[in-house]
Amino acid sequence: MKEVGEIGQLPWLEIKLPKEAIEFLWDTVSHTDSHTDARNGLVGNISKSDFMLDKDDWFFKNTLEGWCNTMFFKEWTNYYGVYVAKILPPPVFELNGFWVNYQKQHEFNPPHSHASYYSFVVFMKIPTHWQEQHALPMSEGSATPCASDFTFLLPYQSEGIRSHRIKLSPEYEGRMLLFPSWLTHQVYPFYGTEEERITVSGNIERAESS
């Protein structure tokens, strides 16, 4: 596990996806005939997860690939090895796993990481607002209210693990988090609605030939 040396050096990207990317994802989600149950391969304590097919590699080529390169070259050693010293080939990435989660109230994802290179989550539908969730009786008196939050758990110097909570609301719909797969994360349950939270997630590998 890597360590985050400075709190400002957050090891993920937050991206507002363009309209055409979100439309592609909704269209893919709606074609349930190509889906298979993904729950046995995932840690989520949720009632429905389906694998998806990235038709013609559209989402990878038009969205993920460029942002993976951005993430990769954020690290100076990667940029130096490829473009300055020229001792490393440019990275080659590929999508390896693509699924949609339907989270109902009370359901959750426990702390976990992924066995891949990069991972991502796209927030498609968020039926609750963090302010209302944090004001629930069980949360409002807490020093760390976290109902409905998406949370990264960061290894941080001598302080051990510290959390970075991403407070979700409908305004967050259409945003993607791209992060190293080693980074532990979790999703807290939300309450007070029968609507589902819908997210699209996946894993990205770095090809061995690179």
Buried (B, 14 or more C-beta within 10 A) or exposed (E): EEEBEEEEEBBBBEBEBEEEBBEBBEEBBEEEEEBEEBBEEBEBBBEBBBBBEBEEEBBBEBBBBEBBBEBBBEEEEBBBBBEEEEEBEEBEBBBBBBBBBBBBBEBBBEBEBBEBBBBBBBBBBBBBBBEBBBEBEEBEEEEEBBBBBBBBBBBBEEEEEEBBBBBBBEEBBBBBBBBBBBBBBBBBBBBEEEEBBBBBBBBBBBEEEE
